[in-house]
């Protein structure tokens, strides 16, 4: 695994999460990110190493090399800021108290299967994208 890459853990069976990963991949012009479903062996390994309880956090997790990890709204904002350009303006939303932004995030996360649907299995990346996913 490349040590300078940021790792995004996501719900591999969630349609909204898979759509978000596709969105990120298209905008990751600097190739900063690598991806792994929370349900995968490598995803569970990262969770265990950081003592992350998925019964409390079952959403997007950003792991930065040499830094702790970010979850929920904080993770989404950090990822967006990495795109550069106008996306760096997302840092304005960091002024919103985390309790408020995570409350909104949690409402969406709680209803994501109902609103966006769920797959039977984790997404299988295309051959072109396979190198971006950790195994």
C-alpha positions, 0 to 999 in steps of 0.5 A, spaced: 500 500 500 502 506 498 503 510 504 502 517 502 495 516 500 489 517 504 484 512 505 476 512 504 472 507 508 465 506 505 459 502 506 460 498 500 453 496 499 450 503 500 448 506 493 449 513 496 456 511 498 457 508 492 455 514 488 459 518 493 465 514 491 464 515 484 464 522 485 470 522 489 474 518 484 472 523 478 474 529 482 481 526 485 485 529 479 491 528 484 490 521 485 490 522 493 485 517 495 485 509 496 478 506 497 476 500 501 469 498 503 467 497 511 465 490 509 472 488 506 477 484 510 482 490 509 476 495 511 475 491 518 483 491 519 483 499 518 477 499 523 480 494 528 487 498 528 483 504 530 478 501 535 472 504 530 466 501 532 461 501 526 455 500 531 456 507 532 460 509 526 457 506 519 459 511 514 464 514 511 471 514 514 477 518 512 484 515 514 490 520 513 497 518 513 500 520 520 494 523 522 488 520 526 482 519 522 475 523 520 468 521 520 461 523 518 461 530 516 468 532 518 470 526 513 466 529 507 469 536 508 476 534 508 475 529 502 472 535 498 477 540 500 482 535 497 479 536 490 482 543 490 480 549 486 473 552 489 472 546 493 477 549 498 471 553 500 468 547 504 472 549 509 467 555 511 462 549 513 468 547 519 465 553 523 458 549 524 459 546 530 460 538 529 454 536 533 450 540 528 453 537 522 453 530 524 446 531 526 444 532 519 449 527 517 446 522 521 439 523 519 442 522 511 446 516 514 440 513 518 435 513 512 440 512 506 438 505 504 431 507 504 432 513 500 437 511 495 437 503 496 442 498 497 446 493 493 446 485 495 454 485 495 459 491 495 461 494 488 466 491 483 471 496 480 472 496 473 479 494 471 481 501 470 479 503 477 481 496 481 488 499 482 485 505 487 481 500 491 485 496 497 484 488 497 
